[in-house]
Amino acid sequence: MAGAVAPGGEGWSSRWAFILAAVGAAVGLGNIWRFPTLAGENGGGAFVLVYFGCVVLIGLPMVLSEVLIGRHGRSDAYHSVIKVAEDSGVSRKWGLFGGFGILGAGAILTFYSVVAGWVLYYVGVMGADFLGALFSGNPMAGALAAESPETIPTRMTDLFANNWLLLSMHVLFMGVTIWIVARGVTDGIEKAATILMPAFFVLLVMITIYGAFTGEFARALAFLFTPDFSKLSPSVINEALGQALFSMSVASAALITYGGYVAKETKLAPTAVMIGLTDTGVAILAGLMIFPIVFAVGLDAAAGPTLVFQSLPIAFHTMPAGSLVGLLFFVLIFFAALTSSISLLEAVTAWAKEKTGWSRPKSAWIAGGVIFLVGVACALSLNIWSDVRLLPFWPLFAEANIFDTIDGLVGKVLLPLTALLTSIFIGWKADRKLVEAETGLSGGMLGIYRFLIGWVAPIAVFLILLFGLFPQLLG
Ligand code: PFF
């Protein structure tokens, strides 16, 4: 047992278990639902380029910094930061950004579970459709063959109009998430990741190949990689940073918490780079999976959040074996979403457990229950509460419903702020020897890491936060 070391004796059983769990945390709705949506809305290649810059210059050093905080602190995000602060001889108040991260994780999970609920619903719809096609002896049928391309998008509007259905899916998804987290690090989180992530990768590669052969792959490539810089604005850059942080699961306590279960002998730097780059690779691959299919049937790449739920089923309708591929596609998103929601709940559960002394199952059910209830408000803001405004006085959110307000507040404010504090803490406050020993870096690589986390990340995040929130400063 290389792993078992951390709080309550919990730990990953191997380095690979950690990598799969952390990649599972990183790869999620952000990669498959949000990344292609944002790239589609913001001019493709230019957005991808800025996104990539954020990943390399800010995201990767952040992943390493968080995992090292966790491994040194061996506790939840809040208490791990405090431990690093104490061992560095600086104020315990730095624990605050660990707390921000935990708050961010809980806030993300409120709306994340709602969207994952839509995915679950589509797994059901496409599953029933595929079984129907199979039993009628026509497994190669297109998806929802009995419907017309005009009526397929109403599946989503019907779902949104049905509170009970929305809430049932949300309950189901949260229930599964809580059940897994309650089972523990090895028996729950690790087991889920080692089953779901390999299955996810197989599906991703299969559907991408399918899209490459049946769809417009060259157009998708051009779309994702030809930059149109006229589309870039401070708010787009802010969005790209928020998305990079969100997608890599940084600044939201999850990686600090998972780092707490990593064995002392694991080399952190290569592991962190592998996690970060896999996440980016999956986002790009998801674009290359989705856009050839979208273009094949002449759909709008800039459809926004409905791209995956309304546009793609129309594409699957006319494509060969669309009913099977449609089902596999939503199963793939479901697996990705589940491993991410597990990490979000674990970040909050580990803290609740440490703070109260409750058992793991009790902490998971109570933390998950509270998050679920706030999530109900997010779900209802899609219909009966669509007029409710949480921050009507803040122009950025004056028009936003509860769902969009929490989403925007986390992505545009809380995550960048937490990232800013993390980079200042690791770059300037934490003991240099401690950081050096945990990363295992030396020489030029250590210099590059120090430069990125101490200078590039805080300055870039500060400027992006400033101009993203106050675009008027640029005149
Ligand atoms: N990275 C996940 C995604 O891309 O969907 C979302 C996420 C998970 C964010 C865990 C933050 C986190 F701590």
Boltz pocket constraint, residues with backbone or C-beta under 6 A from the ligand:
constraints:
  - pocket:
      binder: B
      contacts: [[A, 25], [A, 26], [A, 27], [A, 28], [A, 29], [A, 30], [A, 31], [A, 105], [A, 108], [A, 245], [A, 246], [A, 247], [A, 248], [A, 249], [A, 250], [A, 252], [A, 253], [A, 254], [A, 255], [A, 340], [A, 341], [A, 343], [A, 344]]
      max_distance: 6.0
